[in-house]
């Protein structure tokens, strides 16, 4: 794969993640709750990604039993709860706001990494934190006039999505040196499914689950917006620096916000748009520094 093709794959994968709102809204219209929608995404994704690895890369399904608790962290503590918070904001507010608040994740990664891994808070990281906090405050309406139409529950759920999203990187860091990212993702969804199959509440809505439109949306949510997006992004990541790839993931909120505005009629005022720009800029600030370090080490 050429470098150009790698960039195309990475961008395409991140863009597919941004389409998630389309499939989630169909499931909401069919009567599924955010918690049940999490169950659908986890279970369908588990079946697809484990099936893919079993056929094409069976060696990726081998792990050490003592590492399983870390996959409980990435799968249950992170994936299940970040999806529930994320989908809750989509239901209670808008797709655009949900994805902006989700991208508070890097803020939490930076803070937690400072205490767990003793990573220094550089000037660039501190500036990134300030941009994220200020951007989110503008996005939810707390700035400039401290007036918002959102409930504190929705705001808390949005921030919670970023926090639990960040925990994927934290738990994953402990096993990233031993397993491929594909293996970590597969076992994360295995663990998520272990919880959501009995506790996801799908039995209460089983009749709707076998509706053809619901089945297609569930497959779209799991295949297009999860597994295919991940495979494309990971394929590109193999040939380009991870720091550059992390910048490319900013296409996800751009696509999600575009979907929200064009399909679901989301609107952003000037202050909210400023908030989006600040949050996206914060990602560039952190990633650009990492990229410079990578360039020095490979020179």
Order of alpha helices (4+ residues) and beta strands (2+ residues): alpha-alpha-alpha-alpha-alpha-alpha-alpha-alpha-alpha-alpha-alpha-alpha-alpha-alpha-alpha-alpha
